[in-house]
Amino acid sequence: QSVLTQPPSASGTPGQRVTISCSGSSSSIGSNYVSWYQQLPGTAPKLLIYSNNQRPSWVPDRFSGSKAGTSASLAISGLRSEDEADYYCASWDDSLNSPVFGGGTKLTVL
Amino acid sequence: QVQLQESGPGLVEPSQTLSLTCSVSGGSINGDSYSWTWIRQSAGKGLEWVGRIYPSGDTKYNPSLKSRVTISPDASNNQFSLRLSSVTAADTAIYYCARDPTVMDSADWYIDIWGRGTLVSVSS
């Protein structure tokens, strides 16, 4: 059971906007920044968002992140078939004194 | 462009020690800008941070694995390694080495580069 809670699945149609949530606690998301990772089938995770809402240069602006209180969200606009992947959130946890991950959300593009 | 590549046995017997090496190319592990990390992914527990080595050479480990884990550098070969002792089937996972741009314990933790991962199975 993961420290951060994500819905196991999400779906959308091409062109649609999809949001994936990540819920934590005061010692994790409530006190620290959130990052997001995309894992395409059979590959390693890849950084998507860091510092709550910052995108690495290689990530298109269709992807955005936000944080409010002890929860965070990843939004994907203009959904494409190649966005079909697993998405993970992560944050430092002050109580555990280590990073923690969400259980992952499998995004299906219908 | 920095790349990381894991190597090591794909099968380890129960109670033995798992040993993996991460080779870093396109950058040096000796700099002050990055920590170097191991993360694993199993079907049952998802992604799990194993530990990291800081630029200072200090280490930090996942509390649940702390008594069994050692991460150490090999600066001459631009590599770092993972040793996990007394393994059980629960340690079966894909092990990733990764680069962590946070050089100290920070509220702003993340991983910016991942290796491809290597599957380690624990079985007799």
Interface residues (C-beta under 8 A of the other chain):
Chain A: S2 S31 N32 Y33 S35 Y37 T43 A44 P45 K46 L47 Y50 S51 P56 Y88 A90 S91 W92 L96 N97 S98 P99 V100 F101 G102 G103 G104
Chain B: K45 G46 L47 E48 W49 K60 N62 P63 Y96 D105 S106 A107 D108 W109 Y110 I111 D112 I113 W114 G115 R116 G117
